[in-house]
Amino acid sequence: INKNPEFKAKVTKELADTLSKGWDSAVKQYPILESLQPRYIVKNEKGRIAQSKAILKEVEKEEIYRLRESTKQMLHNIAGKNITNAHDGRIAQVSKKNIGKMVSDKAIAKSVANGFSAMEHFNAVNDIESLYKNAIFKETTADKHGEIYLKIHRYNAQFENANALITLKETTEHGSKIYTLELEELEAP
């Protein structure tokens, strides 16, 4: 919806028209509304349009929450598992601590700022094991805060129509941990 403003306007208007028939009619037309509390329907059309926009935002927020929770569950299933990169043999793990980083609002916002949807971000994170296995090493840098025991490794992996930039943090004590992922536009050839 967010990528297509014309479609969003159409859905908003359609929802507003459906709301004019009452909450139960709106839920029948849009079953996803069942997750929301029944509410008073604004009587005038302008008010219903505003109400429809607010409801769509609420539905989107609920959907992101659901995606975040299911992605966390999937990542917990592979947490602590050694994942070997096919190109350089570096072994990394998804840590329970970094699961939250990959599904955080900040990580999602980076992918969205690069032109991708939250759904595309979650799909990439759900595929992190395969993406890292096939990723190509990009660079190693020092920690930006000057911690000498910490190295930052970056890898690129093609994911659908995007580049998945995977960041690892390596310490001598804990090895390499997959820290975060963001989607970037593919470079032009």
C-alpha positions in Angstrom: 0.0 0.0 0.0 2.7 2.5 0.9 4.6 2.0 -2.4 1.5 2.9 -4.4 -0.2 6.1 -3.2 -3.0 5.8 -5.8 -3.9 2.3 -4.5 -3.6 3.6 -0.9 -6.1 6.4 -1.7 -8.5 4.0 -3.3 -8.3 1.5 -0.4 -8.8 4.4 2.1 -11.9 5.7 0.2 -13.3 2.1 -0.2 -12.8 1.5 3.6 -14.5 4.8 4.4 -17.5 3.9 2.2 -17.6 0.5 3.9 -17.4 2.1 7.4 -20.5 4.2 6.5 -22.4 0.9 6.7 -21.1 0.1 10.2 -18.2 -1.7 11.8 -19.6 -5.2 11.3 -19.9 -4.5 7.5 -16.3 -3.3 7.4 -15.0 -6.4 9.2 -16.9 -8.6 6.7 -15.4 -6.7 3.8 -11.9 -6.5 5.5 -11.4 -9.5 7.8 -8.0 -8.2 8.9 -10.0 -5.6 10.9 -11.1 -8.3 13.3 -7.8 -7.8 15.2 -8.9 -4.3 16.0 -11.4 -3.2 18.6 -14.9 -2.2 17.3 -15.2 1.5 17.2 -17.5 4.4 16.7 -17.9 5.3 13.1 -17.6 8.9 12.1 -20.8 10.1 10.4 -19.4 12.5 7.8 -17.4 11.4 4.8 -14.4 13.6 5.5 -14.2 12.2 9.0 -14.5 8.6 7.8 -11.6 9.2 5.3 -9.4 10.4 8.2 -10.6 7.4 10.3 -9.8 5.0 7.4 -6.3 6.4 7.2 -5.8 5.9 11.0 -7.2 2.3 10.8 -4.9 1.5 7.9 -1.9 2.7 9.9 -3.1 0.6 12.9 -3.5 -2.5 10.6 0.0 -1.9 9.3 1.4 -1.6 12.8 -0.3 -4.9 13.8 1.1 -6.6 10.7 4.7 -5.4 11.4 4.3 -6.7 15.0 3.1 -10.1 13.7 6.0 -10.3 11.2 8.5 -9.2 13.8 7.4 -11.9 16.2 7.3 -14.7 13.6 10.8 -13.7 12.4 12.2 -13.7 15.9 10.8 -17.2 16.4 12.4 -18.4 13.2 15.7 -16.8 14.2 15.6 -18.4 17.7 15.5 -21.8 15.9 18.9 -21.1 14.3 20.5 -19.1 17.1 23.9 -20.5 18.1 24.1 -22.6 15.0 27.4 -22.3 13.0 26.8 -21.0 9.5 29.8 -21.3 7.2 30.2 -18.9 4.3 30.8 -20.8 1.1 33.3 -18.3 -0.4 35.7 -17.6 2.5 34.9 -20.3 5.1 34.2 -17.7 7.9 31.9 -19.2 10.5 29.2 -17.0 12.0 26.2 -17.4 14.2 23.0 -15.6 14.8 23.1 -14.7 18.5 19.9 -14.3 20.6 21.2 -10.8 21.5 21.4 -9.7 17.9 18.0 -11.1 16.8 16.4 -7.9 18.1 18.8 -5.8 16.0 17.8 -7.5 12.7 14.1 -6.9 13.3 14.4 -3.5 15.0 12.6 -0.4 13.7 16.0 1.1 12.9 17.0 -1.9 10.7 13.6 -1.9 9.0 13.8 1.9 8.5 17.2 1.5 6.7 15.7 -0.9 4.2 12.6 1.2 3.8 14.8 4.3 3.2 16.5 2.3 0.4 13.1 1.8 -1.3 12.1 -1.6 0.1 9.1 -2.5 2.2 9.1 -3.8 5.7 7.8 -7.1 4.4 10.8 -7.4 2.0 13.1 -6.7 5.0 11.5 -9.5 7.1 11.6 -11.9 4.1 15.4 -11.3 3.8 16.0 -11.7 7.6 14.0 -14.9 7.5 16.5 -16.1 4.8 19.6 -15.0 6.7 21.1 -18.4 6.9 21.1 -19.0 3.2 22.0 -15.4 2.4 25.1 -15.5 4.6 26.2 -18.9 3.3 26.2 -17.5 -0.2 27.3 -14.0 0.5 30.4 -12.3 -1.0 32.9 -10.7 1.4 32.9 -6.9 0.9 35.2 -5.4 3.6 36.5 -5.5 7.1 36.7 -2.3 9.2 37.7 -1.4 12.7 35.0 -0.6 15.2 33.9 3.0 14.8 34.2 3.5 18.6 37.9 2.4 18.5 37.4 -1.0 20.4 40.6 -2.9 19.4 39.1 -6.3 20.2 36.3 -5.8 17.7 36.2 -6.2 13.9 33.3 -5.4 11.6 32.9 -7.6 8.5 30.5 -6.8 5.7 29.1 -9.2 3.1 26.8 -8.7 0.1 24.2 -11.3 -0.9 21.7 -11.0 -3.7 18.2 -11.3 -2.5 15.4 -11.1 -5.0 15.7 -7.6 -6.5 18.1 -6.2 -3.8 21.5 -6.5 -2.3 21.4 -7.7 1.3 24.2 -6.0 3.2 25.0 -8.4 6.1 27.1 -7.0 9.0 29.1 -9.3 11.3 30.8 -8.3 14.5 33.9 -10.4 15.4 35.5 -10.6 18.8 38.4 -12.8 19.9 36.2 -14.1 22.7 33.0 -14.9 20.9 33.9 -15.2 17.2 31.7 -13.8 14.5 28.1 -13.0 15.1 25.6 -11.8 12.5 24.8 -8.4 13.7 22.3 -6.9 11.2 21.0 -6.9 7.7 19.7 -4.1 5.5 18.4 -4.2 1.9 20.1 -1.9 -0.6 19.4 -1.2 -4.3 21.4 -3.4 -6.6 24.3 -1.6 -8.2 24.0 -0.9 -11.9 26.4 -3.0 -14.0 
